[in-house]
Each structure stands twice: as structure tokens, then as C-alpha cells.
Amino acid sequence: MPESFSFLVSGRGKTSRLDVYILEKLPHLSRSFVKKIIDGGGVKVNGTAPRKAGEMVRHGDAVEVLIPDPEVPRLVPEDIDIRIIYEDDSLAVIEKPSGLVVHPSCGHPSGTLVNALLGRLQKLSSEGGAARPGIVHRLDRETSGIMLVAKNDRAHRKLARQFSLHTVSRKYRAILFGLLRNKTGAIDTFIGRHPRHRKKMSVLHDRGKRALTEYRVIAERANFSLVEFTLKTGRTHQIRVHASHLGHPVVGDRVYSSRSRVIKRGNGRSEREHLVNRNLLHAFHIGFRHPESEGWMEFSIEDPGELKEFWEFLA
């Protein structure tokens, strides 16, 4: 269903461009998308559709914004190499490589995991929507690792309920900047949308959803830590946000860390450099109950080459 918003402009003696005003009120939208809505007649000022995004609004103007339903991309099978770890009539367990977007979106209409699944599997569930066949949960684009895929709607509903109840066992490994004071522990906070940067999540003290992550340091080298994380909840960007909250962000994370992706070791003529081209976070383990047999199943995979290479570079 389309979303609608109504605003009354306030601020005597002040004027603002219409597109700028809408972005201030709806910061999760992009400027190009706001212009597209205005050009398509989806915005009215005092009951009349403006002709340009740059028209001015003033105190007392009534602004109505109608956000249309997103366009569902045409999904086509593509020959994209993904590893299928396990498959039966209900589900598949696959390994998503870093750099692969999970499902089509405005910026990624093709070349996604969904396109790869359509090219490899005979059937996928429709429970997640037309643009996300088979997708029960997600991994960020740069995060690699194990994912569950549902092949029919009954399996999808049962697996989704396990994720909702936090009974799925999910473990990750990551390389973090710095040495953690406590080598084991739990991070228990609330996570929600960042108040200023709408594409980011952040730890919030007065709102958001509870996020619980357990961790243990596996090894340390130079001024870096190899850490295992166990998700007890499944919030967006949870591990990346919690690692940054600890003051030890994931190496290569361009969203939650301001540190360079070029890591240097040594001094003078012996100095070496290593370019980290992704966030070094990997979902290596998953455990769940099969949606039909209800038997417990577990799968684990090795760390990808990028994590191994960087860890060797630190030696």
C-alpha cells in the first residue's frame, strides 16, 4: 500500500525549497526519489501539485506526500556461482560470497543472490514477497557466510518463526581493530535507526529494539582481535553496530568505522601495506530445526580467503 504523509509548514518569515523541506521531514528518502515523486504528481501543496521540486513553501502551507509502492523488478535466473551446502525438498543451505546483494532493489535490479537462486534451484517460496523468493533472512552485501533458503511457503513460515523466536543458532567470526579488555562478554543494548543518518543503525538509550550479542576473543595479533560472535537477537547490522559501540569496529567496515582500509605493518623500508576491500565479518555457523522433521540441523563453513589473508599479513 502507498504511504501518505501530511505536514504543516511552520516558521514565520522563513521559506524553503519543497524538496529540501520533504527531505527534512522524511530523511530516509533520497533527493532523486523525492524529485521523482514531485514530478509524478505525488506531492500537493495546499491541494495543488507543484510543477517543480524547487518551488518554495512557507509558514502555513499544507504539504501532502504520497509515496508510491516500490516497483517490483522483473526477476530472471542468472548464472552466478554460489555454493549449495545442503538441499532437500523444503530448504537449501547456501554460502553467500562477499559482494553479492541478497535481493533486487532500486540500485541493484539484477546480479543478486535471488537471481542466482532462480538459476540453481527448481522452486522457491513466495512467502517473503515477489522480489524476495526463498529469502528468510539476510546478510549485508559485504558480509559472507551461511544462509537458509526456503523452497516452499510452509517451510518459509516455520523457519521465519524460528528466527522471530531467536531459536536459530547463528555464529560469526570477525577481525576487529584493537585488543578487547574483556575477552568474553555480552553486549546488551537497544538498536534503532540513527537519528541523523537514516541508512545507519545505532545504539539508542530511549528507544529501538533490544539487541543481545555474545562474544569471545579467539586470538590476537599486533593490535587486532579475531572474535567469535553469537547472535541472540537479529537486528539490522547488529554485530557491526555492537563492535563499533565497544570501540573496536570491524576491520574494513566503511559505515561504522572511520579507519582506513589500508593497513600498514612495520616501519621504514620494511613497512608493508594490505588493502582490505570488504568488512571482515563472516557468518560461519547456523543451527535450526528442520521445518518438516523438526530434527536439529547444524552447518559450519571455513573462513573466506580475505579473513585468512589479512590474519596472515598480521603475523
VOBARO-505765 format. One record per residue (C-alpha): z, x, y; residue in one letter. Coordinates in steps of 0.001 Angstrom, whole numbers, plus 500000, padded with zeros to 6 digits. Example, Ala and Ser with C-alpha at 12.3 -4.5 7.8 and 13.67 -1.06 7.14 Angstrom:
# residues 2
507800512300495500a 507140513670498940s 
***
This chain:
# residues 315
500000500000500000m 499236501255503532p 502268502275505587e 502766500888509099s 504964502203511913f 505770500805515349s 507151502778518293f 508076502012521894l 507387504939524190v 510416505901526308s 510828508361529162g 510169507148532693r 507740509239534693g 506512511072531577k 503170510869529851t 501990512300526538s 498771512573524592r 498598509849521956l 498017512245519058d 500876514513520192v 503227511522520510y 502380510311516974i 502926513812515559l 506360513949517201e 507275510653515569k 505596511348512217l 505797515143511799p 504815515039508112h 501240514171509150l 498664516784510141s 496911516720513501r 493493516329511856s 494752513370509798f 496210511684512906v 492856512082514665k 491104510589511650k 493438507554511752i 492859507086515505i 489067507455515152d 489115504899512339g 490938502288514432g 494257502633512640g 496234503083515869v 496797500486518581k 498404500927521991v 499607497642523476n 497434495812520962g 494216497698521700t 492661500509519673a 492172503609521870p 488837505390521927r 490157508958521875k 493077510874520388a 493697512466523787g 494394509222525648e 497744509210527416m 500715506981526606v 503609506267528990r 507020504668529163h 506974501123527803g 503763501433525762d 503904499918522283a 502251502143519659v 501327500862516200e 500182503229513456v 498655502076510170l 498400504894507615i 495750504053505010p 496188504594501309d 495089508076500282p 491643508338498799e 491693508794495027v 489453511748494216p 486801511412491540r 488213513270488576l 485851515276486412v 486552517529483418p 486248521237484216e 486106524322482040d 489310526002483262i 491141528280480867d 494673527066480108i 496794527859477079r 497881524929474919i 501119525940473193i 501627522728471199y 499810519411470861e 500189516150468920d 499219512502469485d 501957511979472098s 502081515122474204l 500935518634474860a 502936521668475933v 500804523933478116i 501160527165480076e 500121526833483721k 498971530082485322p 499931531026488855s 497450529868491485g 496493526638489727l 497287523438491658v 498652520717489364v 496694517691490592h 493921516953493114p 494855516419496768s 493136516412500153c 492988520205500229g 492231520639496519h 489813517944495291p 488878519932492170s 489757523046490205g 493218521726489328t 495297521525486181l 494298517853485851v 490626518861485804n 491440521455483145a 493351518912481029l 490457516455481215l 488243519204479871g 490569520134476998r 492406517013475801l 490943513845474312q 493322511477476088k 495937511471478850l 498490508933480072s 497737506768483124s 501371506038483984e 501503508646486781g 498598507167488732g 494841507550488850a 494955511028490433a 497589512414488031r 496651511546484433p 499124513059481974g 501299514660484653i 505008514030484015v 506417516820486213h 505092519597488431r 505202523305489110l 504372524766492512d 500921526292492874r 502113529913492679e 504774529263490032t 503639529906486474s 505027528589483226g 505562525787480737i 504699522171481495m 504798518958479460l 501748516682479468v 501845513062478230a 498892511767476210k 499790508061476294n 501824505799478569d 504641505200476087r 505236508945475777a 504959509340479541h 507680506765480221r 510039508285477657k 509529511843478901l 509832510780482543a 513155509106481746r 514474512353480270q 513556514165483481f 515204511389485508s 518416511704483468l 518290515538483709h 518415515901479918t 515353518175479760v 516348521843479433s 514388523977481915r 514861527696482441k 513122530051484823y 513076533774485486r 512589535239488944a 512840538555490751i 514951538307493890l 515459540574496851f 518845542307496846g 521799542571494474l 523867539439493973l 527616539827494434r 528370537286491704n 526342537998488576k 526730534458487249t 527356531219489060g 526171527787490118a 524617526625493375i 525570523025494117d 524155521607497359t 522143518769498814f 518433519381499348i 516115517378501590g 513113517677503850r 513502520379506513h 514291518717509869p 511532520626511704r 509118521993509107h 508017518981507111r 506305520975504365k 509539522797503578k 512760521717501906m 516191522933502963s 519877522803502102v 521431519944504086l 525094519155504615h 524959515481505552d 522025514042503600r 519449514735500905g 519773514701497108k 522229516679495038r 520727519855493590a 522519521945490952l 521214525291489721t 522987527682487362e 522058531363487353y 522824534693485724r 521629538173486609v 519756539730483677i 519066543172485163a 518990545112488437e 516620547805489693r 516578549502493082a 517542546680495438n 516125543855493327f 517553541473490705s 515945539863487666l 517648536468487421v 517570533581484944e 517916530102486438f 518776526880484617t 517861523657486404l 520470520929486133k 518548518721488566t 514889518820489527g 514412518770493293r 511283519936495066t 511291523757495442h 514876523759494136q 515118527337492849i 513227528785495803r 515449526934498281v 518657527891496455h 517657531543496132a 516956531669499864s 520250529885500533h 522061532661498642l 520422535202500936g 518302536550498051h 514879534875498256p 512284535078495522v 510043538116495954v 506622537038497216g 507767533625498476d 505910533154501757r 507570529819502556v 511279530592502079y 511255534303502899s 510032536265505905s 509956539538503959r 506700541379503358s 504711541051500158r 504032544788500336v 506957546504498610i 507449550239499166k 509318552751496997r 510139556400497693g 509688558463500861n 507069560674502410g 504336561909500076r 505986560266497078s 506004556813498676e 504308554109496592r 503281550576497502e 502948547408495429h 501303544234496734l 502955541083495388v 500297538375495509n 502438535398494391r 506045534272494251n 507651535945491245l 509032532770489681l 508191531720486111h 509188528688484014a 509683530351480634f 511573527724478596h 511661523966478074i 513616521757475680g 513313517979475248f 513436515117472760r 510105514110471286h 509212510638472640p 508443509277469148e 510549511161466584s 513373511805469114e 513864515194467494g 514825518074469786w 511964520487470563m 512117523834472372e 509429526230473556f 509665529625475254s 506964531976476544i 506845535546477801e 506915536568481441d 503467536902483025p 501898540229483862g 502741540023487565e 506507539950486884l 506293542725484291k 504138544955486515e 506433544618489517f 509525545300487401w 507886548443486027e 506947549508489555f 510649549430490460l 511594551796487623a 
***
